[in-house]
Amino acid sequence: MGFGGISIWQLLIILAIIVLIFGTKRIRNLGGDLGSFVKGFKKAVKEEDKSLDDKKED
C-alpha cells in the first residue's frame, strides 16, 4: 500500500528529514500561515459571491 509507488515507510523517512531540516517550530508556523491563508481565501470567495448576488438582485 502506497501513494503512487511510495511506501508508508518512505513517506515517514521523508517527513523525518523535513522535520530535521526545518524544525518543528518552523513547520508549525508554516501550517498556521497556510491555515490563515485558506480562511482568508474562503472569506474572500464568500464576500465575492455575496456581492455578485447583490448585483443580480439590482
C-alpha positions in Angstrom: 0.0 0.0 0.0 1.4 3.3 -1.0 0.9 6.6 -2.7 2.0 6.5 -6.3 4.6 3.8 -5.7 5.9 5.4 -2.5 5.5 3.2 0.6 4.4 4.5 4.0 8.0 3.9 5.3 9.4 6.2 2.6 6.9 8.9 3.5 7.8 8.6 7.2 11.6 8.9 6.4 10.9 12.0 4.2 8.8 13.6 6.9 11.6 12.9 9.5 14.2 14.5 7.2 12.0 17.6 6.7 11.5 17.9 10.5 15.2 17.7 11.0 16.0 20.3 8.3 13.3 22.9 9.2 12.5 22.1 12.8 9.0 21.6 14.3 8.5 25.3 15.2 9.1 26.5 11.6 6.8 23.8 10.3 4.1 24.7 12.8 4.4 28.4 11.8 4.1 27.4 8.2 1.0 25.3 9.0 -0.6 28.3 10.8 0.2 30.6 7.9 -1.4 28.2 5.5 -4.5 27.9 7.6 -4.8 31.7 7.8 -4.4 31.9 4.0 -7.2 29.3 3.5 -9.5 31.1 5.9 -8.9 34.4 4.2 -9.4 32.9 0.8 -12.7 31.3 1.8 -13.9 34.6 3.3 -13.0 36.5 0.1 -14.8 34.0 -2.0 -18.0 34.2 0.2 -17.8 38.0 0.0 -17.4 37.9 -3.8 -20.4 35.6 -4.1 -22.5 37.8 -1.9 -21.6 40.9 -3.9 -22.4 39.1 -7.1 -25.8 38.0 -5.7 -26.5 41.6 -4.6 -25.7 42.9 -8.1 -28.1 40.3 -9.7 -30.9 41.5 -7.4 -30.5 45.1 -8.6 
